[in-house]
Amino acid sequence: MRSAKPLIVPIASVAVISLVLMTVAAAWAAGKERILHNFRGSDGCYPGAGLIFDASGNLYSTIVEDSVFELTPGTNGKWTETVLYKTSHAVTPFFAGLIFDAAGNLYTTTSNGGDFYCGIYNDGCGTVFELTPGANGKWNHTELYRFHGKDGAFPDAGLIFDAQGNLYGTTSNEDNSNPCLYGSCGTVFKLSPGQNGKWTETVLHRFSGKNGDGASPAASLIFDAAGNLYGTTPYGGSNLCSGGCGIVFKLTPSSSGKWSETILHTFSGSDGAYPQAGLIFDAAGSLYSTTSNGVVGNYCLYGSCGTVFKLTPDTGGKWNETVLHSFQGADGSSPYSGLVFDAKGNLFGTTLTNVFKLAPGANGEWTETVLHTFGRVEYGIESHAGVILDTAGNLYGTTVRGGSGYCGVVFEVSP
């Protein structure tokens, strides 16, 4: 399988979603949406990744087709887009978002590009690169690493740093010489900076897709305070779903430099399936994320509508799953992205069709509120990325379609 991450839902499907949601939109409390930027093709098309802020309040992200952009707020409420980097190779999509280092440099991955002997189209195994701000607003591109297949291929997810400046990420596949349920199973990797700007890759784990292990990771990783890594795979685990329902995993380093995997949870379909988003911790050490499908048996346009789940560790080392919310279609469908907490402990995220909030209540119950529905094409439709919060409680995100140029938008939802 090339990648677990979806790119574009057929236009007919989007139209059906929009029609259904427009009929129920009045039943939900709505936030106020404002379009900060409409993409028109000439400046990029299909912003599929999440946004990040810099210290000055500028927004940054990537365009699936070929570019990295910045949005700068002005005094009149308008935002100005600047394309920081545009690849010269047409088969180098950006599925991943960006991260900053302490010096203000940007890092991300390209899903293809580099060497041209990966995949059925031989369009390259993917790269990791850095953008460094230079004179006159120009950003300089440096390729840090080029994947070759046997060390991983097709890094669809973003990166994270450790305290020593090493980068960590996932690849969704490997070369076809390593058979897996979907052709190849993916890796977790580490990139370490060395002398003369050279970075060295170490494969920390190779997913097998067998004996309960996961396959084809599509999301970025997180660390805990002890230096363990956590993530999800949308495939592998149980065989109750097509290709497996997916897992949540933990990687623990040893003094020898090897990392051992622990499977924290295996999805069965009845509790959700195909988690394509990364995880977040709460203050008590519980994990939260979404599954893009499940619970099996709920009618939805895509067969099932997805969930928000929580994993809580117990004293015996076992992690117990709680489904906090199951989407029914009218209140959201297929959350491909992760979640964010506000200071009050509320969770925020997106599905393909809306922006939602989950508020904790008594007896462990969580209440969903649909804050905004992507019901009109001119205001953006189909979100594949999550949202981020500013200090005033405004939410910012992207849609891959819609807007005046039908190439997607950057939006703000105000409470």
C-alpha positions in Angstrom: 0.0 0.0 0.0 1.5 3.3 -1.0 0.2 5.4 1.9 -2.5 5.2 4.6 -3.1 8.9 4.4 -6.0 9.9 2.1 -5.5 12.8 -0.3 -8.8 13.8 -1.9 -12.3 12.5 -1.4 -14.3 12.3 -4.7 -16.2 15.5 -5.4 -19.5 13.6 -5.5 -18.9 12.3 -2.0 -18.1 15.8 -0.7 -21.3 17.1 -2.2 -23.3 14.4 -0.4 -21.6 15.2 2.9 -22.2 18.9 2.4 -25.9 18.4 1.6 -26.5 16.2 4.7 -24.7 18.5 7.0 -26.4 21.7 5.8 -29.7 20.2 6.7 -28.7 19.7 10.4 -26.3 22.6 10.8 -29.0 24.7 12.6 -29.2 22.2 15.4 -25.6 22.8 16.5 -24.0 25.8 18.2 -21.8 27.4 15.6 -18.6 29.4 15.8 -17.8 32.3 13.5 -15.6 31.3 10.6 -13.4 33.7 8.8 -11.3 32.8 5.7 -7.8 34.0 6.1 -6.6 32.8 2.7 -8.0 31.2 -0.5 -5.6 29.2 -2.5 -6.0 29.6 -6.2 -3.5 27.1 -7.8 -0.8 29.6 -8.8 0.1 29.9 -5.1 -0.6 26.2 -4.3 -3.4 23.8 -4.1 -4.7 21.4 -1.4 -3.3 22.4 2.0 -3.5 19.0 3.7 -1.3 19.6 6.8 -1.8 21.4 10.1 -0.6 24.9 10.9 2.0 26.2 13.3 2.6 29.7 14.7 5.9 31.5 15.1 6.6 33.9 18.0 5.3 36.9 16.0 1.9 35.3 15.3 2.6 34.3 11.7 1.2 31.0 10.4 3.1 28.3 8.5 2.3 25.1 6.7 2.7 23.1 3.5 0.8 22.6 0.3 0.3 19.0 -0.8 1.4 19.6 -4.4 4.7 21.4 -4.0 5.2 24.3 -1.6 5.7 25.8 1.9 3.9 29.0 2.8 3.7 31.7 5.5 0.6 33.8 6.3 1.3 37.2 8.0 -1.5 39.1 9.7 -1.9 42.8 8.8 -3.4 45.8 10.7 -6.6 45.7 8.6 -7.4 42.0 9.5 -6.1 40.7 6.2 -3.5 38.0 6.0 -0.7 38.1 3.4 0.6 34.8 1.9 4.3 34.3 1.1 5.5 31.1 -0.6 8.7 30.3 1.2 9.7 27.3 -0.9 8.4 25.6 -4.1 9.9 22.3 -5.2 10.9 22.0 -8.8 9.8 18.3 -8.9 6.1 17.6 -9.5 6.1 14.3 -7.7 7.2 15.6 -4.3 4.0 16.0 -2.3 4.0 17.5 1.2 1.6 15.5 3.4 3.4 16.6 6.6 3.4 19.8 8.5 6.3 21.8 9.8 8.3 22.2 13.0 10.7 25.0 14.1 14.1 24.6 15.8 15.3 27.1 18.4 17.0 29.2 15.7 13.8 29.6 13.6 14.6 27.1 10.9 11.8 24.9 9.5 11.9 21.1 9.0 9.6 18.7 7.3 9.4 15.7 4.9 8.5 15.1 1.3 6.6 11.9 0.7 8.3 11.3 -2.7 11.4 12.7 -4.4 15.0 12.0 -3.9 16.1 8.7 -5.5 13.9 7.6 -8.4 13.5 3.9 -7.9 10.8 3.7 -5.2 7.2 2.6 -5.7 5.4 1.5 -8.7 5.9 4.9 -10.4 9.6 5.1 -9.4 8.9 8.6 -8.1 11.4 8.6 -5.3 11.4 7.3 -1.7 11.1 10.7 0.0 13.3 13.2 1.8 13.8 15.2 5.0 14.8 18.9 4.5 15.4 22.1 6.3 14.5 25.7 5.3 16.7 28.4 6.7 15.7 32.1 6.6 18.2 34.3 4.7 18.5 37.8 3.3 15.6 39.6 1.7 13.0 37.2 3.0 14.4 34.3 1.0 14.5 30.8 2.6 17.3 28.4 1.7 16.5 24.7 1.1 18.9 22.0 2.4 18.1 18.3 1.9 19.2 16.6 5.1 18.4 13.0 4.2 17.2 11.0 1.2 15.5 7.7 1.8 16.5 4.7 -0.3 13.8 2.1 0.4 15.5 -0.4 2.7 15.9 2.4 5.3 12.3 3.4 4.9 10.2 5.1 2.2 7.4 7.6 1.8 7.6 9.7 5.0 4.0 11.1 5.1 4.2 12.4 8.7 5.9 15.3 10.3 9.0 15.3 12.6 9.8 15.9 16.2 13.0 16.9 18.0 14.6 15.5 21.1 16.6 17.7 23.6 19.9 16.8 21.8 18.6 18.1 18.4 18.0 14.7 16.8 14.9 14.3 14.5 12.4 11.5 14.8 9.7 10.4 12.3 8.0 7.6 10.5 7.9 6.2 7.0 4.7 4.6 5.8 6.5 2.0 3.6 9.7 0.3 2.9 11.1 -1.2 -0.3 9.1 -4.0 -1.9 11.8 -6.6 -0.9 10.3 -6.6 2.6 6.9 -8.2 2.2 4.1 -7.0 4.3 0.3 -7.2 4.3 0.2 -4.1 2.1 3.5 -4.5 0.2 5.6 -2.9 2.9 5.2 -2.0 6.5 7.0 1.2 7.4 9.5 2.3 10.0 10.3 4.6 12.9 13.6 6.5 12.2 16.0 8.8 13.9 18.2 11.4 12.2 21.3 12.6 14.0 23.2 15.7 13.0 27.0 15.4 12.5 29.9 17.3 11.2 29.8 19.2 7.9 26.0 19.3 8.0 25.6 15.5 7.4 22.8 13.7 9.1 22.9 10.0 9.9 19.7 7.8 9.9 19.0 5.0 12.3 16.0 2.8 11.9 14.5 2.3 15.4 11.7 -0.1 14.5 10.5 -1.9 11.4 6.8 -2.7 11.4 6.1 -6.2 10.3 2.3 -6.2 10.1 2.4 -9.7 11.6 1.8 -11.2 15.1 -0.2 -8.2 16.1 2.4 -5.6 15.0 1.3 -2.5 13.1 1.8 -1.4 9.6 2.1 1.8 7.5 2.3 4.5 10.1 0.8 7.8 8.9 1.3 10.1 11.9 4.1 11.8 13.7 5.4 10.7 17.1 5.4 12.1 20.7 7.8 11.7 23.6 7.1 11.2 27.2 9.2 12.6 30.0 11.3 9.4 30.2 12.2 9.5 26.5 9.9 6.8 25.2 8.2 7.3 21.8 4.5 6.8 21.2 2.5 6.6 17.9 -0.2 4.9 15.9 -0.5 2.8 12.8 -3.7 2.6 10.8 -3.1 -1.0 9.7 -1.9 -4.2 11.4 -3.0 -5.5 14.8 -6.2 -7.5 14.7 -7.4 -9.1 11.5 -11.0 -8.1 12.1 -10.7 -5.2 9.7 -9.4 -5.3 6.1 -5.7 -5.2 6.6 -6.0 -4.9 10.4 -7.7 -2.2 12.4 -4.5 -0.5 13.6 -2.6 -0.1 16.9 -1.2 2.3 19.4 2.5 1.6 20.2 5.3 2.6 22.5 9.0 2.4 21.7 11.4 2.2 24.7 15.2 2.9 24.3 17.8 0.7 26.0 21.4 1.4 27.0 22.6 -0.6 24.0 20.8 1.9 21.6 18.1 -0.6 20.6 14.4 0.3 20.9 11.8 -2.3 22.0 8.2 -2.0 21.0 5.2 -2.4 23.2 1.7 -2.6 21.7 -0.5 -0.5 24.0 -3.8 -1.1 22.2 -5.1 -3.0 19.3 -8.3 -1.7 17.6 -11.0 -4.3 16.9 -13.4 -2.2 14.7 -16.1 -2.1 17.4 -14.0 0.4 19.3 -12.7 2.3 16.2 -10.4 1.5 13.3 -7.7 2.9 11.2 -6.1 5.6 13.5 -4.3 8.0 11.1 -3.5 10.8 13.6 -0.8 11.3 16.2 -1.3 11.2 20.0 -1.4 13.8 22.8 -0.9 13.4 26.6 -3.0 14.9 29.3 -1.4 16.0 32.6 -2.2 12.6 34.2 -0.3 10.6 31.5 -3.3 9.4 29.5 -3.2 9.4 25.7 -5.8 10.8 23.3 -6.4 10.6 19.6 -8.9 9.7 16.8 -9.7 6.8 14.6 -10.8 7.5 11.1 -13.4 4.7 11.0 -15.6 2.8 13.5 -17.6 2.0 15.4 -18.7 -0.9 13.1 -22.4 -1.0 12.8 -22.9 2.8 12.7 -24.2 3.9 9.3 -22.0 6.5 7.7 -21.1 7.6 4.2 -17.8 5.7 4.5 -19.2 2.7 6.2 -18.4 4.0 9.7 -17.8 7.4 11.1 -14.8 7.4 13.4 -14.1 8.0 17.1 -12.3 10.0 19.7 -10.6 7.7 22.2 -8.5 7.8 25.4 -5.9 5.3 26.7 -5.3 5.3 30.4 -2.4 3.4 32.0 -2.9 1.2 35.1 -0.5 0.1 37.8 0.1 -3.2 36.0 1.4 -1.6 32.8 -1.9 -2.2 30.9 -3.5 0.6 29.0 -7.3 0.7 29.0 -9.2 2.3 26.1 -12.3 4.5 26.5 -14.3 5.7 23.5 -15.1 9.3 24.3 -17.2 10.0 21.3 -18.4 8.0 18.2 -19.3 10.2 15.2 -22.6 9.5 13.6 -22.2 11.3 10.3 -24.5 14.3 11.1 -22.1 15.4 13.8 -18.9 14.6 11.9 -17.3 11.9 9.7 -13.9 10.4 9.4 -11.5 12.4 11.7 -8.1 12.0 10.0 -6.3 14.4 12.3 -5.4 14.6 16.0 -6.6 16.7 18.9 -5.6 19.7 20.9 -6.4 20.6 24.6 -7.3 24.1 25.8 -6.5 25.2 29.4 -9.9 24.0 30.7 -9.3 20.4 29.5 -11.6 20.6 26.4 -10.6 18.8 23.3 -10.8 20.3 19.8 -10.4 18.7 16.4 -11.7 18.3 12.9 -13.4 15.7 10.8 -13.7 15.8 7.1 -16.9 17.8 7.5 -16.6 20.0 10.6 -14.7 21.5 13.5 -15.7 20.0 16.9 -15.2 20.5 20.6 -15.5 17.7 23.3 -16.1 19.0 26.9 -15.5 16.7 29.9 -18.4 16.3 32.3 -19.5 14.1 35.3 -19.0 10.4 35.4 -16.5 10.4 32.5 -19.0 11.6 30.0 -17.9 14.0 27.2 -20.2 16.3 25.3 -19.6 17.2 21.7 -20.4 20.6 20.2 -20.0 21.2 16.4 -18.3 24.6 16.2 -18.3 24.9 12.5 -19.6 22.8 9.5 -17.9 22.9 6.1 -21.2 23.1 4.4 -20.6 25.7 1.7 -17.9 25.2 -1.0 -16.9 28.9 -1.0 -15.9 28.6 2.7 -13.8 25.5 2.4 -14.7 21.8 2.5 -12.9 18.6 3.6 -10.4 19.1 6.4 -7.5 16.6 6.7 -5.6 18.5 9.4 -6.4 19.4 13.0 -6.7 22.8 14.5 -4.4 25.0 16.7 -5.4 27.5 19.3 -4.2 31.0 19.9 -4.2 32.7 23.3 -7.6 34.2 22.7 -9.2 30.8 22.1 -9.5 31.2 18.3 -9.0 28.0 16.2 -7.0 27.8 13.0 -7.0 25.1 10.4 -7.0 24.2 6.7 -9.3 22.5 4.2 -8.0 20.8 1.1 -10.9 21.8 -1.1 -13.2 24.7 -1.5 -12.7 28.4 -1.3 -13.0 30.9 -4.1 -10.2 29.1 -6.0 -11.4 25.6 -5.1 -7.9 24.8 -4.0 -8.5 24.9 -0.2 -8.4 27.6 2.4 -6.9 28.6 5.7 -9.6 29.4 8.2 -10.2 30.8 11.7 -13.1 29.8 13.9 -13.8 32.3 16.8 -15.8 31.4 19.9 
